[in-house]
Amino acid sequence: MLVGVFAAGALVEVVLRPGLALRPVVMVLALALVPALLWRRARPLQAVLVGWGVAGLLSVLQLAVHAGDLDLYSLGAVLVLLHALVRWGSGQEIVAGTTFVTVVVALGMYAAAASAADAFGGSALLLFVVALAAASRYRADLWHRQQREIRNEERVRLARELHDVVAHHVSAIAVQAQAAGLVVGAQPEKAAEVLAAIESEASRTLAEMRSMVRVLREEDAVEYSPQRGVADLPSLARVDATPTVEVSLQGSLTRLAQPVDAALYRLAQESVTNAVRHARNATRIEIAVRREGEAVRLRVSDDGPTELGAPPQPGFGLLGMAERTQLLGGSFSAGPEPGGGWSVEAVLPAEGTP
């Protein structure tokens, strides 16, 4: 569209404008701008060199042959090329292109014997085009940075969700499989129960993974896939396995902010996973959630013996839990207990981040 409008305007001006010298030459030079307009985004520097080179050549002809008026109003399309250079060109291209444009503009003003007012007005127009292109470039860069930040946040969130969901269930499956291997010979009926528990955990893992994939693939899936919360914590309880898992809920926990509600469940789930996986010889894991005024406190502890030496380096699980808590404006701590065992404690505002 831009090329068609420019070409038509240039031809009409060449034919109808009175007093225009060297009409055939001017027409050819004007049409030479067409490729430059097509390249302005992919090759902005080359487009500026061609377009503004045409304008410079007209100024040289005007000086050489004293042909009189050779300027076309339609050649104002070179301002589009200058805008494209600043908007899409690299730093080196912008420096080289604007230098070339400055030389061409100075030559044109000299050839036209421009007055001081004309020189000031023309320079102001060029600076306005450059400023407009720079502002457009800045806004585009800002938008792209925001999109990258959003994508990075989504990657971290998805990594955290996958770690919390899959690691918990797979750890439970691994523990149950080890138990089945121990009792399969001596207690076949007990082994059958353990295998049924493994099947249940695997089904739940598959269901949660499908739910997450549906949320990613379908825009309207979120409303059909509610996240688990404090009310679902009793599902983590285990009385027929070692270690046992006990859940204690105290206070008003029914009107929590949705992000807080979901975070409490994920924090407890990940803490249980870590305890099952790392707390050697632990026989009991306790999950305690209680309301404390405008805050909710979660504490997950086990009775496994504390190993001597340097504390273990935090892995992705602890890092993800700390990130969850900090994003919601809460506090998080995890470490060995003086009397033995390991505890994880998080305090979250009931209403979420203020």
PAVOMAR-32503 format. One record per residue: x, y, z of N, C-alpha, C in turn; residue in one letter. Coordinates in steps of 0.2 Angstrom, whole numbers, padded with zeros to 4 digits, always signed. Each point is the difference from the previous one (the first is absolute). Layout:
// PAVOMAR-32503
XYZXYZXYZa;...
This chain:
// PAVOMAR-32503
+0004-0006+0000-0004+0006+0000+0004+0006+0000m;+0006+0000+0004+0004+0006+0001+0003+0001-0007l;+0003-0005-0003+0003+0000-0007-0005+0003-0005v;-0006-0003+0000-0005+0002-0005-0001+0008+0001g;-0002+0002+0006-0001+0007+0001+0006+0004-0002v;+0006-0001+0002+0005+0004-0002+0001+0000-0008f;+0000-0006-0003+0001+0000-0007-0005+0004-0004a;-0006-0001+0002-0005+0004-0003+0000+0008+0001a;+0002+0002+0006+0001+0007+0002+0006+0003-0004g;+0005-0004+0000+0006+0003-0004-0002+0001-0007a;-0003-0005-0003-0001+0000-0008-0005+0006-0001l;-0005+0001+0004-0005+0006-0001+0004+0006+0001v;+0004+0001+0005+0004+0006+0001+0004+0002-0005e;+0004-0005-0003+0004+0001-0006-0003+0002-0006v;-0006-0003-0001-0004+0002-0006-0003+0007+0001v;-0003+0001+0005-0004+0006+0001+0003+0006+0003l;+0006-0001+0004+0002+0006+0003+0004+0005-0005r;-0002+0006+0000+0003+0005-0005+0007+0002+0003p;+0004+0002-0005+0007+0002+0001+0005-0005+0002g;-0002-0006+0000+0005-0006+0002+0005-0001-0006l;+0006+0000+0002+0005-0001-0005+0002-0007-0001a;+0002-0002-0006+0003-0007-0001-0005-0005+0003l;-0006+0000-0003-0006-0004+0002+0002-0008-0001r;+0003-0002-0005+0001-0007-0001+0005-0003+0005p;+0006+0004+0001+0005-0002+0005-0003+0000+0007v;-0004+0005+0002-0003+0000+0007-0005-0005+0001v;-0004-0002-0006-0004-0006+0001+0003-0006+0001m;+0006-0002-0003+0004-0006+0001+0003+0000+0007v;+0002+0006+0002+0003+0000+0007-0005-0001+0005l;-0006+0003-0001-0005-0001+0005-0002-0007+0000a;-0001-0004-0006-0002-0007+0001+0006-0004+0002l;+0006+0002+0000+0005-0004+0003-0001+0000+0008a;-0004+0004+0003-0001-0001+0007-0005-0006+0002l;-0003-0003-0005-0005-0005+0001+0004-0006+0004v;+0006-0003-0002+0003-0005+0003+0002+0002+0007p;+0002+0006+0001+0002+0002+0007-0006+0000+0005a;-0006+0001-0002-0006+0000+0004-0001-0007+0002l;+0001-0005-0005-0001-0007+0002+0005-0003+0004l;+0006+0003+0001+0005-0003+0004+0001+0003+0007w;-0005+0005+0001+0002+0005+0006+0000-0004+0006r;-0003-0006+0001+0000-0003+0006+0006-0006+0000r;+0000-0003-0005+0005-0006+0000+0007+0003-0001a;+0001+0006-0004+0007+0002-0001-0001+0008+0000r;-0001+0002+0006-0001+0008+0001+0006+0004-0002p;+0006-0002+0001+0006+0004-0002+0000+0001-0008l;-0001-0006-0003+0000+0000-0008-0005+0004-0002q;-0006+0000+0003-0006+0004-0003+0002+0007+0001a;+0003+0002+0006+0001+0007+0001+0006+0003-0005v;+0004-0005-0002+0006+0002-0005-0003+0001-0007l;-0005-0004-0001-0003+0001-0007-0005+0006+0000v;-0004+0000+0005-0005+0005+0000+0003+0007+0000g;+0004+0001+0005+0003+0007+0001+0005+0001-0005w;+0003-0005-0003+0005+0001-0005-0004+0003-0006g;-0006-0002-0002-0004+0003-0005-0001+0007+0001v;-0002+0002+0007+0000+0007+0002+0006+0004-0001a;+0006-0003+0002+0006+0003-0001+0002+0001-0008g;-0002-0005-0004+0002+0000-0007-0004+0006-0003l;-0006+0001+0002-0004+0006-0003+0003+0006+0002l;+0003+0001+0006+0003+0006+0002+0006+0001-0004s;+0004-0005-0001+0006+0000-0005-0002+0003-0007v;-0005-0003-0002-0002+0002-0007-0002+0007+0000l;-0004+0002+0005-0002+0007+0001+0006+0005+0000q;+0006-0002+0003+0006+0004+0000+0003+0000-0006l;+0001-0006-0003+0004-0001-0006-0003+0003-0006a;-0006-0001-0002-0003+0003-0006-0005+0006+0001v;+0000+0002+0006-0004+0006+0002-0007-0001-0003h;-0003-0006+0001-0006-0001-0004-0006+0003+0004a;+0001+0003+0005-0006+0003+0004-0003-0005+0005g;-0007+0000+0000-0003-0004+0005+0000-0007-0002d;+0003-0004+0004+0000-0007-0001-0003-0004+0006l;-0002+0004+0005-0003-0004+0006-0007-0002-0001d;-0002-0006+0002-0006-0003+0000-0003+0000+0007l;-0006+0002+0001-0003-0001+0007-0001-0008+0002y;-0001-0004-0005-0001-0007+0001+0007-0003+0003s;+0005+0003-0001+0007-0002+0002+0000+0000+0008l;-0005+0003+0003-0001+0000+0007+0000-0007+0003g;-0001-0005-0004+0000-0007+0002+0007-0002+0003a;+0005+0004-0001+0006-0002+0003+0000+0001+0007v;-0005+0004+0003-0001+0000+0007-0002-0006+0003l;-0004-0004-0004-0002-0007+0002+0007-0004+0001v;+0004+0001-0005+0006-0004+0000+0005+0001+0006l;+0000+0007+0002+0004+0002+0006-0004-0003+0006l;-0006+0000+0001-0004-0003+0005+0002-0007+0001h;+0000-0004-0006+0001-0007+0000+0007-0001+0003a;+0005+0004-0002+0007-0001+0002+0001+0000+0007l;-0003+0005+0004+0000+0001+0007-0004-0005+0003v;-0005-0002-0003-0005-0005+0003+0003-0007+0000r;+0003-0002-0006+0001-0007+0000+0008-0001-0002w;+0004+0005-0001+0007-0001-0001+0004-0002+0006g;+0006-0002-0001+0004-0002+0006+0004+0007+0002s;+0004+0000+0005+0003+0006+0002+0005+0003-0005g;+0004-0005-0003+0005+0002-0005-0004+0003-0006q;-0006-0003-0002-0004+0002-0006-0003+0007+0001e;-0002+0001+0006-0003+0007+0002+0005+0005-0001i;+0006-0001+0003+0006+0005+0000+0002+0001-0007v;+0001-0005-0004+0002+0001-0007-0006+0003-0004a;-0006-0002+0001-0006+0003-0004-0001+0007+0001g;+0000+0002+0007-0002+0007+0002+0006+0004-0003t;+0006-0002+0000+0006+0004-0002-0001+0001-0008t;-0002-0005-0003-0002+0001-0008-0005+0005-0001f;-0006-0001+0004-0005+0005-0001+0002+0007+0002v;+0004+0001+0005+0002+0007+0002+0004+0003-0006t;+0004-0004-0003+0004+0003-0006-0005+0002-0006v;-0005-0005-0001-0005+0001-0006-0004+0006+0002v;-0002+0001+0006-0004+0006+0002+0004+0006-0001v;+0006+0000+0002+0004+0006+0000+0001+0002-0008a;+0001-0005-0004+0001+0001-0007-0006+0003-0003l;-0006-0003+0002-0006+0003-0003-0002+0007+0002g;+0002+0002+0006-0002+0006+0002+0005+0005-0003m;+0006-0002-0001+0005+0004-0004-0002+0001-0007y;-0003-0005-0004-0002+0000-0006-0006+0004-0001a;-0005+0000+0005-0006+0004-0001+0001+0007+0003a;+0006+0002+0003+0001+0006+0003-0005+0002+0005a;-0001-0005+0005-0005+0000+0005+0002+0006+0005a;-0005+0003+0002+0001+0005+0005+0001-0003+0007s;+0002+0004+0005+0001-0002+0007-0007-0003+0002a;-0005+0003-0001-0007-0003+0002-0001-0006-0003a;+0001-0001-0006-0001-0006-0004+0004-0006+0003d;+0007+0002+0001+0004-0005+0003-0002-0002+0007a;-0002+0005+0004-0002-0002+0007-0006-0005+0000f;-0005+0002-0005-0006-0004+0000+0001-0007-0003g;+0005+0000-0005+0001-0007-0003+0004-0004+0005g;+0004+0003+0004+0004-0004+0005-0005-0002+0006s;-0004+0004+0002-0005-0002+0005-0004-0006-0002a;-0002+0000-0007-0004-0005-0002+0003-0007+0000l;+0007+0000-0002+0004-0006+0000+0001-0002+0007l;+0001+0004+0005+0001-0002+0007-0007-0002+0003l;-0005+0002-0002-0007-0002+0002-0001-0007-0002f;+0002-0002-0007-0001-0007-0002+0005-0004+0003v;+0006+0002+0002+0005-0005+0003-0003-0001+0008v;-0002+0005+0003-0003-0001+0007-0006-0004+0000a;-0005+0001-0005-0005-0005-0001+0002-0007-0001l;+0005-0001-0004+0002-0007-0001+0003-0003+0006a;+0004+0004+0004+0004-0002+0006-0006-0002+0005a;-0005+0004+0001-0005-0001+0005-0004-0007-0002a;-0001-0001-0006-0003-0006-0003+0004-0006+0002s;+0007+0001-0002+0004-0006+0002+0001-0001+0007r;+0000+0005+0004+0000-0001+0008-0006-0004+0002y;-0006+0002-0002-0006-0003+0002+0000-0007-0002r;+0002-0002-0007+0000-0006-0002+0005-0005+0004a;+0006+0003+0002+0005-0004+0004-0003-0001+0007d;-0003+0005+0003-0003-0001+0006-0005-0005+0000l;-0005+0000-0005-0005-0006-0001+0003-0007+0000w;+0006+0000-0004+0003-0007-0001+0003-0002+0007h;+0003+0005+0003+0003-0002+0007-0005-0002+0005r;-0006+0003-0001-0006-0002+0005-0002-0007-0002q;+0000-0001-0007-0002-0007-0002+0005-0005+0002q;+0006+0001+0000+0005-0004+0002+0000-0002+0007r;-0001+0006+0004-0001-0001+0008-0006-0005+0001e;-0006+0002-0004-0006-0005+0002+0002-0007-0002i;+0003-0001-0006+0002-0007-0001+0004-0003+0005r;+0005+0004+0002+0005-0003+0005-0004-0002+0007n;-0004+0005+0002-0004-0002+0006-0005-0006-0001e;-0003-0001-0006-0004-0005-0002+0005-0007+0000e;+0006+0001-0002+0004-0006+0000+0002-0002+0007r;+0001+0005+0004+0002-0002+0007-0006-0003+0004v;-0006+0003-0002-0006-0002+0003-0002-0007-0002r;+0001-0002-0006-0001-0006-0003+0005-0005+0003l;+0006+0002+0000+0005-0005+0003-0001-0001+0007a;-0003+0005+0004-0001-0001+0007-0006-0005+0001r;-0005+0001-0004-0006-0004+0000+0001-0007-0002e;+0004-0001-0005+0002-0007-0002+0004-0003+0005l;+0005+0003+0003+0004-0003+0005-0004-0002+0006h;-0005+0005+0002-0004-0002+0006-0005-0006-0001d;-0003+0000-0006-0005-0005-0001+0003-0007-0002v;+0005+0000-0004+0003-0006-0003+0004-0003+0006v;+0004+0004+0003+0005-0002+0005-0004-0003+0006a;-0005+0003+0002-0004-0003+0006-0002-0007-0002h;-0004-0001-0005-0003-0006-0002+0005-0005-0002h;+0005+0002-0003+0006-0005-0002+0003-0003+0006v;+0002+0005+0004+0003-0002+0007-0004-0005+0003s;-0007+0001+0001-0004-0005+0003-0001-0006-0003a;+0001+0000-0007+0000-0006-0004+0006-0004+0002i;+0006+0003+0000+0006-0003+0001+0000-0003+0007a;-0002+0003+0005+0000-0003+0007-0005-0006+0000v;-0006+0001-0003-0004-0006+0000+0003-0006-0004q;+0003+0002-0005+0003-0006-0004+0006-0003+0004a;+0004+0003+0004+0005-0003+0004-0004-0004+0006q;-0005+0003+0002-0004-0004+0006-0003-0007-0004a;-0002+0001-0006-0003-0006-0003+0005-0005-0001a;+0006+0002-0002+0006-0005-0001+0002-0004+0007g;-0001+0004+0005+0002-0004+0007-0005-0005+0002l;-0007+0001-0002-0005-0004+0003-0003-0005-0005v;+0002+0001-0006-0003-0004-0005+0001-0008+0001v;+0005-0002+0003+0001-0007+0001-0003-0002+0006g;+0000+0003+0006-0002-0002+0006-0008+0002+0001a;-0002+0006-0003-0007+0002+0001-0003+0002-0006q;-0002-0005-0004-0003+0002-0007-0006+0004+0001p;-0004+0000+0005-0006+0004+0000+0002+0007+0001e;+0005+0001+0005+0003+0007+0001+0003+0003-0006k;+0003-0004-0004+0003+0002-0007-0005+0002-0004a;-0006-0004+0000-0006+0002-0005-0002+0007+0002a;-0001+0002+0007-0002+0006+0002+0005+0006-0002e;+0006-0002+0000+0005+0005-0002+0000+0002-0007v;-0001-0006-0004+0000+0001-0007-0007+0004-0002l;-0005-0001+0004-0006+0004-0001+0001+0008+0001a;+0004+0001+0005+0002+0007+0002+0004+0003-0005a;+0005-0004-0003+0004+0002-0006-0004+0002-0006i;-0005-0004-0001-0005+0001-0006-0003+0007+0001e;-0003+0001+0007-0003+0006+0001+0004+0006+0000s;+0006+0000+0002+0005+0005-0001+0001+0002-0007e;+0001-0005-0004+0002+0001-0007-0006+0003-0003a;-0006-0002+0001-0006+0003-0003-0001+0007+0002s;+0001+0002+0006+0000+0007+0002+0005+0004-0003r;+0006-0003-0001+0005+0004-0003-0002+0001-0008t;-0003-0005-0003-0002+0001-0007-0005+0005+0000l;-0005+0000+0004-0006+0005+0000+0003+0007+0001a;+0004+0001+0005+0003+0007+0001+0004+0002-0006e;+0004-0004-0003+0004+0002-0006-0005+0002-0006m;-0005-0004+0000-0005+0001-0006-0004+0007+0002r;-0001+0001+0006-0003+0007+0002+0005+0005-0002s;+0006+0000+0002+0005+0005-0002+0000+0001-0007m;+0001-0005-0004+0000+0000-0007-0006+0004-0003v;-0006-0002+0003-0006+0003-0003+0000+0008+0002r;+0002+0002+0005+0001+0007+0002+0005+0003-0005v;+0005-0003-0002+0005+0003-0005-0003+0000-0007l;-0004-0005-0002-0003+0000-0007-0006+0003-0001r;-0004+0001+0005-0007+0003-0001-0001+0006+0005e;-0002+0006-0003-0001+0006+0003-0005+0000+0006e;-0005-0004-0001-0006+0000+0004+0001-0006+0005d;+0006-0004+0000+0000-0006+0005+0001+0002+0007a;+0002+0006+0001+0002+0002+0007-0006-0001+0005v;-0006+0002-0003-0006+0000+0005-0002-0007+0001e;+0002-0005-0004-0002-0007+0001+0005-0004+0003y;+0006+0004+0002+0005-0004+0003+0002+0004+0007s;-0004+0000+0005+0002+0004+0006+0006-0003+0003p;+0004+0004+0003+0006-0002+0003-0001-0003+0007q;+0004-0005+0003-0001-0002+0006+0002+0005+0005r;-0004-0001+0006+0002+0005+0006+0000-0003+0006g;-0001+0004+0006+0000-0003+0006-0005-0005+0002v;-0005+0000-0003-0006-0005+0001+0002-0007-0003a;+0005+0000-0004+0003-0006-0003+0006-0003+0004d;+0002+0004+0005+0006-0003+0004-0001-0007+0003l;-0006-0001+0002-0001-0007+0003+0001-0006-0005p;+0000+0002-0006+0002-0005-0005+0007-0003+0000s;+0004+0005+0003+0007-0002+0001+0001-0005+0006l;-0005+0000+0004+0001-0005+0006+0001-0007-0002a;+0005-0003+0004+0001-0008-0001+0001-0003+0007r;-0004-0005+0001+0000-0003+0006+0002-0008+0000v;+0000-0002-0007+0002-0007-0001+0007-0001-0003d;+0004+0005+0000+0007+0000-0003+0005+0003+0005a;+0006-0001-0001+0006+0003+0004+0004+0004-0005t;+0001+0007+0002-0003+0003+0006-0007+0002-0001p;-0004+0000+0006-0007+0002+0000+0000+0008-0001t;-0006+0002-0003+0000+0007-0001-0007+0002+0004v;+0001+0005+0004-0006+0003+0004-0001+0007-0002e;-0007+0002+0000-0002+0007-0002-0004+0003+0005v;+0002+0006+0002-0004+0004+0005-0001+0007-0002s;-0007+0001+0000-0002+0007-0003-0004+0003+0006l;+0003+0006+0001-0003+0004+0006-0002+0007-0002q;-0006+0003+0002-0002+0006-0001-0004+0001-0006g;-0002+0006-0002-0004+0001-0006+0005+0000-0007s;-0001-0005-0003+0004-0001-0006-0004-0001-0007l;-0006+0003+0000-0005-0001-0005+0000+0006-0005t;+0002+0006+0002+0000+0006-0004+0006+0003-0001r;+0005-0004-0002+0007+0002-0002+0000+0002-0008l;+0004+0005-0001+0001+0002-0007+0002-0006-0004a;-0002-0001-0006+0001-0006-0004+0007-0001-0001q;+0005+0005-0002+0007-0002+0000+0003-0003+0006p;-0002+0003+0006+0002-0002+0006-0002-0007+0002v;-0007-0002-0002-0003-0006+0001+0004-0006-0004d;+0002+0002-0006+0003-0005-0004+0007-0001+0002a;+0004+0006+0002+0007+0000+0002+0000-0005+0006a;-0004+0001+0005+0000-0004+0006+0000-0008-0001l;-0004-0001-0005+0000-0008-0002+0006-0002-0003y;+0003+0004-0005+0006-0001-0004+0006-0001+0005r;+0000+0005+0005+0006+0000+0005-0001-0006+0004l;-0005-0002+0002-0001-0006+0004+0002-0006-0004a;-0003+0000-0006+0001-0006-0004+0008-0001-0001q;+0003+0005-0002+0007+0000-0001+0004-0002+0006e;-0002+0003+0006+0004-0002+0006-0001-0007+0002s;-0006-0003-0001-0001-0007+0001+0004-0004-0005v;+0001+0002-0006+0004-0003-0005+0007-0001+0002t;+0003+0006+0002+0007+0001+0003+0001-0005+0006n;-0005+0000+0004+0001-0004+0006+0000-0007-0001a;-0005-0003-0005+0000-0007-0002+0007-0002-0003v;+0002+0005-0004+0006-0001-0004+0007+0000+0004r;+0000+0005+0004+0007+0001+0003+0000-0002+0008h;-0006+0000+0003+0001-0001+0008+0000-0007+0001a;+0007-0003+0001+0001-0007+0001-0003-0002+0007r;-0003-0006+0000-0002-0003+0006-0006+0005+0004n;-0003+0004-0004-0005+0004+0003-0007-0004+0000a;-0003+0000+0005-0006-0004+0001-0007+0005+0000t;+0001+0006+0001-0006+0004+0000+0002+0007-0003r;-0005+0003-0004+0000+0006-0003-0006+0004+0002i;+0000+0006+0002-0005+0004+0003-0001+0006-0004e;-0006+0001-0003-0002+0006-0003-0005+0004+0004i;+0002+0006+0002-0004+0004+0004-0001+0007-0003a;-0007+0002-0001-0002+0006-0002-0004+0004+0004v;+0001+0006+0002-0004+0003+0005+0000+0008-0002r;-0006+0003+0001-0001+0007-0001+0002+0004+0006r;+0004+0005-0002+0003+0004+0005-0002+0008-0001e;-0006+0002+0001-0002+0006-0002-0001+0001-0007g;+0004+0005-0003+0000+0001-0007+0005-0004-0004e;+0003-0005+0003+0005-0004-0003-0002-0008+0001a;+0003-0004-0004-0001-0007+0001+0007-0003+0000v;+0001-0005+0005+0007-0003+0001-0001-0007-0002r;+0005-0002-0004+0000-0007-0002+0007-0003+0003l;+0000-0006+0003+0006-0003+0003-0001-0007-0002r;+0006-0003-0003+0000-0007-0002+0007-0002+0004v;-0001-0005+0004+0006-0003+0003+0000-0008+0000s;+0006-0002+0001+0001-0008+0001+0004-0001+0005d;+0000-0007+0002+0004-0002+0006+0006-0004-0002d;+0003+0001-0006+0006-0003-0002+0006+0002+0003g;+0005-0004+0001+0006+0003+0004+0004+0005-0004p;+0002+0005+0003+0004+0005-0004+0007-0002-0001t;+0002+0000-0006+0007-0002-0002+0005+0006+0002e;+0006-0002+0003+0005+0005+0002+0004+0002-0006l;+0003+0006+0000+0004+0003-0005-0004+0006-0003g;+0003+0002-0005-0003+0006-0004-0007-0001-0002a;-0005+0005+0001-0006+0000-0003-0001-0002-0007p;-0004-0003-0003+0000-0002-0007-0002+0006-0004p;+0003+0001-0006-0002+0005-0005-0007+0000-0002q;-0003+0006+0000-0007+0000-0002-0001-0002-0007p;-0005-0005-0002-0001-0002-0007-0006+0004-0003g;-0002-0002-0005-0006+0003-0004-0006+0000+0004f;-0001-0005+0005-0006+0000+0004+0000+0006+0005g;+0005+0001+0004+0000+0005+0005+0000+0007-0004l;+0004+0000-0005+0000+0007-0004-0007+0001-0003l;-0004-0004-0002-0007+0001-0003-0004+0002+0006g;+0001-0003+0006-0005+0002+0006+0002+0007+0002m;+0006+0001+0000+0002+0007+0002-0003+0005-0005a;+0001-0001-0006-0003+0004-0005-0007+0001+0001e;-0004-0005+0001-0007+0000+0000-0002+0005+0006r;+0003-0001+0006-0001+0004+0006+0002+0007-0001t;+0005+0001-0003+0002+0007-0001-0004+0004-0005q;-0003-0003-0005-0004+0003-0005-0007+0002+0004l;-0002-0004+0005-0006+0002+0003+0001+0004+0006l;+0006+0003+0001+0001+0004+0006+0001-0003+0006g;+0002-0006+0001+0001-0004+0006+0007-0001+0001g;+0001-0005+0005+0007-0001+0003+0001-0008-0001s;+0006-0002+0000+0001-0008-0001+0006-0001+0003f;+0000-0006+0004+0006-0003+0003+0000-0007-0001s;+0006-0003+0000+0001-0008+0000+0006-0002+0003a;+0000-0005+0004+0007-0002+0003-0001-0005+0005g;+0005-0003+0003+0000-0005+0005-0003+0003+0006p;-0003-0005+0004-0002+0002+0007+0005-0002+0005e;+0000+0004+0006+0005-0001+0005+0000-0007+0003p;-0006-0003+0000-0001-0006+0003-0001-0006-0005g;+0002+0002-0006+0000-0005-0005-0006+0001-0005g;+0001-0003-0006-0005+0001-0005+0001+0007-0004g;-0005+0001-0005+0001+0006-0004-0007+0003+0000w;+0000+0006-0001-0007+0004+0000+0001+0005-0006s;-0006+0001-0002-0001+0006-0005-0006+0004+0002v;+0001+0007+0000-0005+0004+0003-0001+0006-0005e;-0006+0002-0001-0002+0005-0005-0005+0004+0003a;+0000+0007+0000-0005+0004+0003-0002+0004-0006v;-0007+0000-0002-0003+0004-0005-0005+0004+0002l;-0001+0006-0003-0006+0004+0001-0006-0003-0003p;-0005+0000+0004-0006-0004-0002-0004+0003-0006a;+0001+0007-0001-0003+0003-0005+0005+0001-0006e;+0006-0003+0000+0004+0000-0005+0005+0006+0000g;+0003+0002-0005+0005+0005-0001-0004+0007+0001t;+0001+0005+0004-0003+0006+0000+0001+0004-0006p;
